[in-house]
């Protein structure tokens, strides 16, 4: 089940981000800050926060938003599924819901910015399987040896 | 002469942005909002605002900042020179100062995001002449027929 996040989900989101092992402490801090902002401002003025539940337990979430100064582009800022729930279609269900949400608001494309690191290969494969295409790459963007890779999916 | 912007420069910056003809009303609004934020927060916590003067008149400015969650990447968010001052090296002087500023703070690369539209060709040529390389492109990113193009310069 996919539903909007509420303030009560904050702790579960933190647990998911930390358990994923994909993010540095600073990245977790920024992700949680965006969750707090999104909850405080609501989806019309700020980030849209979607959580996915399996048997009443939150096991993944996404933070998306319409891209400033664009007509119909949206960014997927964060998407994360608890490792225990991976490989069970949870990410795909969340992604399908994101696309439905964005399309229903006139969005025509999704952009994600991710790492080119080897340990992000599974994430990149997820985007590629979901129909994203690589749009660009900047070497050493995050830090030496850690490129930024942009993906875009036309909806 | 390149110097930090102050609150007294707001009106001149607006005039430069409008006179350039490169930006929509919404883009001018966002650019000015970032100027206000940068002035209010100061360069350590927020955007860095650099203005370029010719004969005591502000004729260009740049809004830059270190890119969140990166070690040594900086973004040039806005750079604009008044049309009356273009073709006189003002943009180049500003760009040289940006690079010096960023390098002195440990920055190792500059990223700009610009439009692929025909009327932005001069901007793209400016970046290419300054040593930027195209890193990616997303079709129709801003609106139909208005692609986003990323450029990066390693310092």
Interface residues (C-beta under 8 A of the other chain):
Chain A: X26 X27 X30 X67 X68 X69 X70 X71 X72 X73 X108 X109 X111 X135 X136 X137 X138 X140 X141 X142 X143 X144 X150 X152
Chain B: X26 X27 X30 X67 X68 X69 X70 X71 X72 X73 X108 X109 X111 X135 X136 X137 X138 X140 X141 X142 X143 X144 X150 X152
